[in-house]
Amino acid sequence: MAKILVVDDEPDLEMLIRQKFRKKIREGEYDFVFAGNGRHALEQLEQHPDVEIVLSDINMPEMDGLTLLSKLNDQHVLLKAVIVSAYGDMENIRMAMNRGAFDFVTKPVDFYDLELTIEKTLSHVRQLRQTLKAVKENNILKMYVDETVLHFMNSREYETSVMVSETLEASIAFIDICGFTSISENEIPGNVVKLLNSYFDVMVKEIINQEGYIDKFIGDAIMAVFRGDYHLDRAIDACLAVRSEIEKLPVFSENVSYKPNVSIGINSGEVISGNIGSASLRRLDYTVIGDVVNTAQRLQSAARQGQIVICDEAYQRIKHSFKCLQIGEITLKNKQKPVMVYEVIS
């Protein structure tokens, strides 16, 4: 359900909105909260912290929409405001947009246009919140996220939690694009980057579909982490999907002749999760570390093209859910004893 705060001093607007959006209200898609001016709106936001969008008029008693907009930017940075005002008030509408309003709708309100604007704004807000969640887990996304997230990175919440770590159960997957180094040596950098990003786009999509997240990109490889219920099953499902989708890609792409394929290592167990780096210099990487991670990387190094390799402990946990083939005992780098490994077939 999307919670929307409507701020307007016109007494008939609440009834009109409830009538026009009655179906979405009845079906639990929209929930409206109303305020008669900016001051009342701030009080409503204290009582309803789950509000995602503010629809606000500009000319109101006690606190106008422009002042409210400034307060929202200072106190509620994840909210997005849509200005709803008369076309003749265009100068103030332009001022509102310059102060950070996400969009505007003119009066008299076209409710079809308003609904489209609400949906567009909701999509933006939810993407922003997902990005904020991801940036807490993935340092690399800082380079691409909304300015609001950067504000968070400078906040007290970030400072107080920055060096916290935890021990947890997770599954780690290392996915390497086979033979890509030779492409890098022989092609111009622009083509290499475009090609690599096109492959990563396919791979990341399947990882996210199984509720995994990207810990880091390592050259032409990805380290992915899966947490929560059935994390090992979801990691394997993601890797099977990655392999399948990569194999479907054409030989020729961006003027480069290359048939992509992947080798994958997966391991599961107890890891340490937290920010690693220098807090004083604010150069940190949110990552997971431990023997489970190291072993996953070694398994990937041992995997041949098109193989998904797991160790015996992981196999025992998923053998009734996935078809696997025993490879045999192999010696992994920096491991004293040979390890029994299996290939996940399907």
C-alpha positions in Angstrom: 0.0 0.0 0.0 1.2 3.5 -0.9 0.6 6.1 1.7 0.1 9.6 0.3 -0.1 12.9 2.2 -2.4 15.5 0.6 -1.8 19.1 1.8 -4.4 21.6 0.7 -6.7 24.1 2.5 -9.6 23.5 0.1 -12.3 21.6 2.2 -13.8 19.8 -0.8 -10.5 18.3 -2.1 -10.5 15.4 0.4 -13.9 14.2 -0.6 -13.0 14.6 -4.3 -9.8 12.5 -4.0 -11.6 9.8 -2.0 -14.2 9.6 -4.7 -11.8 9.6 -7.7 -9.4 7.0 -6.1 -12.1 4.9 -4.3 -11.2 1.8 -6.2 -7.5 2.0 -5.3 -8.4 2.8 -1.7 -10.8 -0.1 -1.6 -8.3 -2.5 -3.1 -5.6 -1.4 -0.6 -3.3 0.2 -3.2 -3.5 3.8 -1.9 -4.0 5.2 1.6 -4.5 8.9 1.8 -3.7 11.2 4.8 -4.8 14.9 4.7 -3.6 18.1 6.1 -4.9 21.7 5.7 -1.5 23.5 5.7 2.2 22.9 5.9 2.4 22.9 9.7 -0.4 20.3 10.0 1.4 18.3 7.3 4.6 18.1 9.4 2.5 16.9 12.3 0.9 14.2 10.1 4.3 13.0 9.0 5.3 12.5 12.6 2.3 10.3 13.1 2.7 8.6 9.7 6.4 7.9 9.1 5.5 5.5 6.2 4.3 8.3 3.9 6.0 8.0 0.6 4.6 11.0 -1.4 3.4 14.5 -0.5 0.9 16.2 -2.8 0.9 19.9 -1.8 -0.7 23.1 -2.8 1.4 26.3 -2.6 -0.8 29.0 -1.2 -2.0 27.9 2.2 -2.4 29.6 5.6 0.1 29.3 8.5 2.8 27.5 6.4 2.7 27.6 2.6 3.9 24.8 0.2 7.3 26.4 -0.5 8.1 26.5 3.2 6.9 23.0 3.6 9.1 21.9 0.7 12.1 23.3 2.4 11.2 21.5 5.7 10.8 18.2 3.8 14.2 18.5 2.2 15.7 19.0 5.6 13.8 16.5 7.7 12.3 13.9 5.3 14.8 13.4 2.5 13.4 10.2 1.3 10.0 11.7 0.6 9.2 13.2 -2.8 6.8 16.1 -3.2 4.4 16.8 -6.1 3.1 20.4 -6.3 -0.6 20.7 -7.1 -1.4 24.3 -7.9 -3.1 26.6 -10.4 -1.5 27.2 -13.8 -1.6 30.9 -13.1 0.8 30.2 -10.2 3.5 29.0 -12.6 6.2 31.3 -11.1 5.8 29.7 -7.7 5.6 26.2 -9.3 9.0 26.9 -11.0 10.3 28.0 -7.6 9.1 24.8 -6.1 10.8 22.7 -8.8 14.0 24.6 -8.2 13.7 23.8 -4.5 13.5 20.0 -5.2 9.8 19.2 -5.9 9.7 16.0 -8.0 6.9 17.0 -10.3 3.8 19.2 -10.5 0.1 19.0 -11.6 -2.0 22.0 -12.4 -5.5 22.8 -11.2 -8.2 22.1 -12.1 -6.8 18.6 -11.6 -6.9 16.0 -14.3 -7.1 12.9 -12.1 -5.9 10.6 -14.8 -2.7 12.8 -15.1 -2.5 12.9 -11.3 -2.6 9.1 -11.1 0.2 8.7 -13.7 2.2 11.3 -11.7 1.6 9.4 -8.5 2.7 6.1 -10.0 5.9 7.7 -11.5 6.8 9.3 -8.2 6.1 6.1 -6.2 8.4 4.2 -8.6 11.1 6.7 -8.0 10.7 6.7 -4.2 10.8 3.0 -4.0 13.8 2.7 -6.2 15.5 5.3 -4.1 14.7 3.3 -0.9 16.0 0.1 -2.5 19.2 1.9 -3.5 19.6 3.1 0.0 19.3 -0.4 1.3 21.7 -1.7 -1.3 24.3 1.0 -0.6 24.5 -0.1 3.0 25.5 -3.5 1.7 27.5 -2.6 -1.3 30.2 0.1 -1.5 30.3 0.2 -5.3 26.8 1.6 -5.6 27.9 4.9 -3.9 29.2 6.0 -7.3 25.7 5.8 -8.9 23.1 6.6 -6.3 20.8 9.5 -5.8 22.1 12.6 -3.8 19.8 11.6 -1.0 21.8 8.5 -0.3 25.0 10.6 -0.2 23.3 12.7 2.5 22.7 9.5 4.4 26.4 8.5 4.1 27.2 11.7 6.0 24.6 11.2 8.7 25.1 10.2 12.3 23.3 6.9 11.7 26.1 6.0 9.2 28.8 7.2 11.5 27.6 5.2 14.6 27.1 2.0 12.7 30.1 2.2 10.3 32.4 -0.3 12.0 29.7 -2.7 13.3 30.2 -6.3 12.1 28.2 -9.5 12.6 28.6 -13.2 12.2 26.0 -14.8 10.0 25.1 -17.8 7.8 25.4 -17.0 4.1 26.2 -18.5 0.7 28.9 -17.0 -1.5 29.1 -17.3 -5.3 32.1 -16.3 -7.4 31.2 -16.1 -11.1 33.9 -15.6 -13.6 33.6 -14.8 -17.3 35.8 -17.4 -19.0 38.5 -16.2 -21.4 37.6 -12.6 -21.2 41.2 -11.6 -20.5 42.2 -12.3 -24.1 39.4 -10.0 -25.3 40.8 -7.2 -23.1 44.2 -7.7 -24.6 43.1 -7.5 -28.2 40.2 -5.0 -28.3 39.9 -1.3 -27.8 39.0 -0.4 -24.2 35.6 1.1 -25.2 34.4 -2.1 -26.7 35.7 -4.1 -23.8 33.8 -2.0 -21.2 30.5 -2.1 -23.2 30.8 -5.9 -23.7 31.6 -6.6 -20.0 28.8 -4.4 -18.8 26.3 -6.1 -21.0 27.4 -9.5 -19.5 27.2 -8.1 -16.0 23.8 -6.7 -16.6 22.5 -10.3 -17.4 24.3 -11.8 -14.4 23.3 -9.2 -11.9 19.6 -9.4 -12.9 19.5 -13.1 -12.1 21.3 -12.6 -8.8 18.8 -10.0 -7.7 15.9 -12.2 -8.8 17.1 -14.6 -6.1 17.5 -11.9 -3.5 21.2 -11.9 -3.6 23.4 -8.8 -3.7 26.6 -7.9 -5.4 29.5 -7.7 -2.9 31.9 -6.6 -5.5 33.0 -6.7 -9.2 36.5 -8.1 -9.5 37.7 -7.5 -13.0 35.6 -9.8 -15.2 34.2 -11.6 -12.2 31.4 -11.1 -9.6 31.3 -12.0 -5.9 27.6 -12.4 -4.9 26.2 -13.0 -1.4 22.9 -14.7 -0.4 21.5 -14.4 3.1 18.3 -15.4 4.8 16.1 -18.5 4.3 17.3 -21.1 1.8 20.3 -19.0 0.9 22.2 -21.9 -0.6 19.3 -23.0 -2.7 18.8 -19.4 -4.0 22.5 -19.0 -4.7 22.4 -22.2 -6.9 19.2 -21.2 -8.6 20.8 -17.8 -9.4 24.0 -19.4 -10.8 22.0 -21.9 -12.9 20.1 -19.0 -14.4 23.2 -17.0 -15.0 24.8 -19.9 -16.8 21.7 -20.4 -18.9 21.3 -16.8 -19.8 24.9 -16.2 -20.7 24.9 -19.3 -22.9 22.0 -17.8 -24.9 24.0 -14.6 -25.7 25.2 -14.2 -29.3 28.8 -14.8 -30.4 29.1 -11.3 -31.9 28.5 -8.3 -29.8 29.8 -4.7 -30.0 31.9 -5.7 -33.0 33.7 -8.3 -31.0 33.6 -12.0 -31.8 33.4 -13.9 -28.5 31.2 -16.6 -27.1 30.7 -15.9 -23.4 30.6 -18.6 -20.8 31.1 -18.7 -17.0 32.8 -20.8 -14.4 31.3 -20.7 -10.9 32.2 -21.6 -7.4 29.7 -21.6 -4.5 30.2 -22.2 -0.8 28.0 -21.8 2.2 28.6 -21.3 6.0 29.5 -18.8 8.6 31.0 -15.5 7.5 31.8 -12.2 9.1 29.9 -9.3 7.6 30.8 -5.6 8.1 32.6 -2.6 6.9 36.3 -3.2 6.2 38.7 -0.4 5.7 39.6 3.0 7.3 36.8 4.8 9.1 38.9 7.9 9.7 39.5 8.2 5.9 35.9 7.2 5.1 37.2 4.6 2.7 35.3 1.4 3.5 34.0 -1.7 1.7 30.9 -3.5 3.1 31.8 -7.1 2.5 31.9 -10.6 4.0 35.1 -12.4 4.9 36.1 -15.8 6.2 37.2 -19.2 5.1 33.8 -19.8 3.5 34.5 -16.9 1.1 38.0 -18.0 0.4 36.9 -21.5 -0.4 34.2 -20.3 -2.8 36.8 -18.3 -4.7 39.1 -21.4 -4.8 36.2 -23.6 -6.1 35.6 -21.1 -8.9 39.2 -21.2 -9.9 39.0 -25.0 -10.1 35.8 -24.9 -12.1 36.0 -25.4 -15.9 34.1 -23.5 -18.4 30.3 -23.9 -17.9 30.8 -25.6 -14.5 29.1 -24.8 -11.2 31.3 -26.3 -8.4 30.4 -26.9 -4.8 32.1 -28.8 -1.9 30.8 -31.9 -0.1 29.2 -30.0 2.8 27.1 -27.9 0.4 26.3 -31.0 -1.6 24.9 -32.8 1.4 22.5 -29.9 2.0 21.1 -29.7 -1.5 21.5 -33.2 -3.0 17.8 -33.9 -2.8 16.9 -30.6 -4.6 19.5 -30.4 -7.4 21.0 -32.9 -9.8 24.8 -33.0 -9.1 27.7 -35.0 -10.5 30.6 -36.0 -8.3 33.9 -34.7 -9.7 36.2 -36.2 -7.1 38.8 -35.0 -4.6 40.9 -32.0 -5.6 43.5 -29.9 -3.8 42.5 -26.2 -3.5 45.1 -23.5 -3.2 46.3 -22.9 0.4 44.2 -25.9 1.6 46.2 -28.7 3.4 43.7 -31.5 2.7 42.0 -32.5 -0.6 38.4 -31.5 -0.9 35.6 -33.6 -2.4 33.7 -31.5 -5.0 30.6 -31.8 -7.1 29.3 -30.2 -10.2 25.7 -28.8 -10.1 24.0 -30.0 -13.3 20.5 -28.7 -13.0 
